[in-house]
Amino acid sequence: VYRNLARIKGPFEWEDVSSAFMTSHEHFHDGLLLKALKAEMARRELRKCEAILRRNGIEVLRVPESEASSSSSGEVTPALVADDLHRAVTGSTETGKRTAVEAVEHVKNKSEWEEVREVFREGHPECYNGDVAAAMKAELPLADLLRCERMITDVGGDLKRDPSSVAQREAAMVSSGEGRSVVVTGIADALYEAMEGFGTDEDAVYRNLARVRDAGEWDAVKEAFLMGHADFHDGDVVAALKSDMTKKELAKCEDILRRVGVELFPRIEEAPPAVDDTKVETPATLRLSAASVPRKSLAESIADGLYEAMRGFGTDEDAVYRNLARVRDAEEWDAVKEAFLMGHANFHDGDVVAALKSDMTKKELAKCEDILRRVGVELFPRIEEAPPAVDDTKVETPATLRLEVSAASVPRKSLAEGIADGLYEAMRGFGTDEDAVYRNLALVRSADNWKEVTEAFGMRHAGFHDGYVVAALMTEMTNREFAKCEDILRRV
């Protein structure tokens, strides 16, 4: 908003912008630009907008001081802000008193916000256990909450749950005889608070997971989460963590819980083979049975290693690279694929190539391809088209041969067709050669030439993204890469 306002040079241009806003966005605040600014920006932000416009000679935005701030009561202290917020969240705001948004506007820095929290905690312990952040999140309208959060963040504060009020509440409950189960509920609630809404408070997640003392208590936390927050990821705390945390963050969660003997993602172990109690083993039979058990082949070992590296949540890319580097030739790679199919049919239908495609990024797959190419293996072999059939009944003579290969009789590929084919080759298969895409787009000479390219692409490669070259580029390129493609074409 600030950048765009700074681009408006003078009152006449402001009128043009306002008219354009009315024409293009009539359903947004009735197309009134000033109305939209006042509705969407906080008072502090509006003052900055006013200053930017005034620098360019535009005197259209007036941001009045609030009645409360200009009253005879003097400076608005953190204690007054806390009282105003209490009135706002309890629905008892009186005429002429500050709203929650107006109250928060008077917070100038982080230390003042912390003082507001402290005053609220001591003065209103009955309101959400004195936690002003929890009270605001629960009681304020979403629009007011977001504006308050934005202003608090601007001064270095936050609206995270107050850990001291949670600890006080739990201590009081435990001392009253409700026991450790109260702490379990507190952990479940705190995990929910850390993950719900916009963004995740990872540090709060780690802190609360560290409060779990053993596997039994973790089961109780999961049960409390299900009972208290059934509408959040169906009450499944593990599913919530999976959804809200990155792989690296989840690995840290796993480490925290493992210290108390808890597996966040427990593996299902296969049942051991049944023991035949009727069989009496002697030293001789033991030696015989040991010799008769075939050792796992190298191919099976590689297949199992790849499966272990990709199974479960997250992929161990280094383990994938190490196991692929053990493949010695194309024949052994075929054996690995066969062993993977036989041993892990329930994982990507036993297709190791499909598993790699699904679990690895394009860059990681390219590294896998490089590793296998060193031993003559193509991870994604291309299907070569069959050569055209030869008419054996036709008798070729030197004259007819010269006629058939003459430049006049063989149509040359047009520039548009060449570009279309180049783009297709750069995007076909797994992975995209972005540089080849850029090179081919740079060959386009004009808008008409680009139209010819799109038509040639549709005629020659109808089976690839239905022959739509723009759809192919949008699908195969990242947003940044696609923007570069646009820049290249805009030059012509």
Summary of the structure (lengths in Angstrom):
residues: 492
radius of gyration: 34.2
end to end distance: 31.2
largest distance: 110.5
contacts: 1284
relative contact order: 0.03
helix: 63%
strand: 0%
